[in-house]
Amino acid sequence: MKRIGITLGDPAGIGPEIVRAALASGRLPADAEYSVIGEPVDCSLGKPTKETAHAALRALEESVALARRGEIDAVVTGPIHKARMYEIGFAFPGQTEFFADRCGVKNFAMLLTGGKLTVALVTAHLPLRDVSAALKKDEIVRVGLLLADFLRRRRIAQPRIAVAGLNPHAGESGALGREEIETISPAIEELQSAFRIPQSSPAPSRPTRFSTMLPTAIGMAFSACITIKV
C-alpha cells in the first residue's frame, strides 16, 4: 500500500480546508494511506504572516525527511504564500525547486498531470517580461527528454509531444516574434534527432499554437505538451 504525505501549506490559506475536504470526500483511492504533515498555528484566515510561513516550511522539511527515510512514498503539497516565504529566507522560486534541492536532484522540471492531459514547463515562476530572454534551446531539449522518459515510465511506448510556441499564433512565421524560428524550432529538431526514429519521434515538426494545443492534447492526438511560460 502506497503512503502519501500531504502538507497543509500556509495555515492562513486554503490548504488546511482543502486537505480536510479531500480526506472526508470518500473520493481518494482506498489502496493508499494518507498522513497530514504540518501543525495548525494561531492565525487569521487570509492573512499569512512570517509565523504561518515558518509553519509551512517546517511541513515541507518534515515531508522531505519522511520521504528520505522511506516512511512515505510521495508528497502532495498544500499552497504556500511565496511572498511570506521569501521574507523568512525561503531561497527557491517554488516548492518544485525546494524538493529538487533537498533531494540532490539537478535534472528536473515542473510537470502537471491529470486525466488525459500532461504538461511540462520549460520556464516557471518568471515575470512574463523575462520569459523570452530566459528561453534557451538546450532547456527545451532537456525538458523534452525528461517528459518523454516520464511518459514511457507510464507505459506510453511511443509518446507524441506537442511543443507550444511563445508568441500569439506561434509567431506567425516571424511576424509576431522570432522565438519560434530561432529557439523553439531548432529545439524540436534536436529532440527529433535525439530519438533517432523520425517516423515515431515524440516531438512534432514545428511549434504548436497554445490555443489549439491543449484541446488537441485532451482529444488524445498528443500524449503530453511542453509549454514555455506559466
Summary of the structure (lengths in Angstrom):
residues: 230
radius of gyration: 19.7
end to end distance: 34.3
largest distance: 59.4
contacts: 700
relative contact order: 0.12
helix: 43%
strand: 14%
